[in-house]
Every structure is written in C-alpha cells, then in structure tokens.
Amino acid sequence: MQHQFEGRARIIGVASRDTIEQIEAFVADTGVDTFPHAADIDGDVWEHYGISSQPAFVFINDDGTFDTRLGSLDEDRLTERVEQLLAS
C-alpha cells in the first residue's frame, strides 16, 4: 500500500508499550515491514491521538488535524479513506 501512495501520503506504524525487541518481532512476523515504524515505548503518541487499543488508525491532515479510528480496516477501506483525504 505504501507504494500506491508514494509521494502523496505517508504510512507509518507506531508500536507502543512494548520493548524494541517485541516491536521488531511483531513487524517481522506480521509482514508489515514495507513502511517505517516508530517505537512509542511510553505510550505518549498513542495518548495524544486517543488510542487505547490495537488495531487503530490515525489519519493526519497537512494542517495537523486528525481523525482516529479504533478497530480494524481492511485494505479496501483503508485505501478508500486515504483516497478521500487526498481528494479533499
């Protein structure tokens, strides 16, 4: 998906409340290594965006406004949401 939006949108994973080793293992085990990931060890980023559990998605606009979605999104719904943001 990252390649689909290259130059138009960034996808970044933010893992929280685990050790670096656990985060690296999760990324490797789940195959989500096609985009960058950040470690939010203390949970500050999650707290800022109102994330209390996984999965969750935060869509951040150029002006800094954001929309947090708790729960899973399949690839089609995720693509649709990103396309909506790019069109606005």
C-alpha positions in Angstrom: 0.0 0.0 0.0 2.9 2.4 0.8 3.9 2.3 -2.9 0.4 3.0 -4.1 0.5 6.4 -2.3 4.2 7.2 -2.9 4.7 11.0 -2.9 1.1 11.7 -1.9 0.7 10.1 1.6 2.9 8.5 4.2 2.1 5.4 6.1 3.9 5.0 9.4 3.3 2.3 12.0 3.5 3.3 15.7 4.1 0.4 18.1 3.5 1.2 21.7 4.1 -0.2 25.2 6.4 -3.0 24.2 10.2 -3.4 24.0 12.1 -2.7 20.9 12.7 -6.4 20.5 9.0 -7.2 20.7 8.2 -4.4 18.2 10.8 -5.7 15.8 9.5 -9.3 16.1 5.9 -8.1 15.5 6.9 -6.2 12.4 8.8 -9.2 11.0 6.2 -11.8 12.0 3.2 -9.9 10.5 4.9 -8.8 7.3 4.2 -5.1 7.8 7.8 -4.2 7.1 7.0 -2.3 3.8 6.7 1.0 5.6 8.5 2.7 8.5 7.7 2.1 12.1 8.2 4.2 15.2 8.5 2.9 18.8 6.2 4.7 21.3 7.6 2.9 24.3 5.9 5.2 26.9 2.6 5.4 25.0 2.8 9.2 24.6 1.9 9.2 20.9 -1.0 6.8 21.5 -2.3 9.0 24.3 -2.1 12.1 22.1 -4.2 10.6 19.4 -6.7 8.8 21.8 -5.6 5.3 21.1 -6.4 2.8 23.8 -6.0 -0.5 21.9 -5.0 -2.1 18.7 -5.7 -2.0 15.9 -6.2 1.7 15.4 -5.6 4.2 12.6 -4.9 7.9 12.8 -5.3 9.9 9.6 -3.4 13.2 9.9 -4.0 16.1 7.5 -1.4 18.6 6.4 -2.8 21.2 8.8 -2.3 18.8 11.8 -5.9 17.9 12.3 -6.5 14.2 12.7 -9.1 11.5 12.8 -8.6 8.5 15.0 -10.3 5.2 14.1 -10.2 2.4 16.6 -10.7 -1.1 15.2 -9.6 -2.8 12.0 -9.8 -1.6 8.5 -9.3 -4.0 5.6 -7.1 -2.9 2.7 -10.0 -1.7 0.6 -11.5 0.5 3.4 -8.1 1.8 4.3 -7.3 2.7 0.6 -10.7 4.4 0.3 -10.1 6.5 3.4 -6.7 7.6 2.2 -8.1 8.5 -1.2 -10.8 10.6 0.4 -8.2 12.6 2.4 -6.1 13.1 -0.7 -9.1 14.4 -2.7 -10.1 17.0 0.0 
